[in-house]
């Protein structure tokens, strides 16, 4: 009787180990390496959020209005009623009579201005940046320009000036960048001097009240000096007379004693 052989137990089947690791097979719904929620899409959104948090002002569109609003106002220069005949940059000097030296007055635009109604001409110069007036005078009759030490770019003249809002007699020296500019300044200056002379003479000439007052003061000072001199002379005469009388008295006393 043949021996019955028992059937061999089946060995459990083991799944093959994937080559690229778990989840890297192509079975199922695509390549699982790109299907995770923590893939490239999640990383990009996280990076954008971090950039927005780093620069919060770039997206801020808030508007702030000032508490005090200033209105723009036009400032008058005083030249609105005048026509510019010449405008060149130059350097201006004034002479200090106390220290006997030239001092720089300023560097800026020198203008020759003619009034549209009166036709009188003046010279106006302002300093650069500060716009402070360093020369402001009417070209008076008899004003002449002279070269300074033979320099063709410079002119020297004396005039009453109102740059400091009060009249001062100044001795000016102006220097231009080129000889051509200096010559053009002289031509217009001399033409304006002749025109102002005619206009002022037509109005009755210059006022000489201040000159007369000065002459009176000088005359008064001379009279006072003469009076003081005469007083001194009289005092000397009186002293001499007293001395002579004293010597006479002494001589008479001596004569009496000897007799």
RAFEN-V740612 format. One record per helix or strand. SS is the DSSP state (@ for helix, = for strand). FROM is the first residue (numbers start at 1). LEN is the number of residues. If there is no record, write none. Layout:
BEGIN
<<SS,FROM,LEN> <SS,FROM,LEN>>
END
This chain:
BEGIN
<<@,32,4> <@,40,15> <@,56,4> <=,82,15> <=,101,15> <=,121,7> <=,133,6> <=,146,3> <=,151,11> <=,168,9> <@,179,24> <@,209,50>>
END
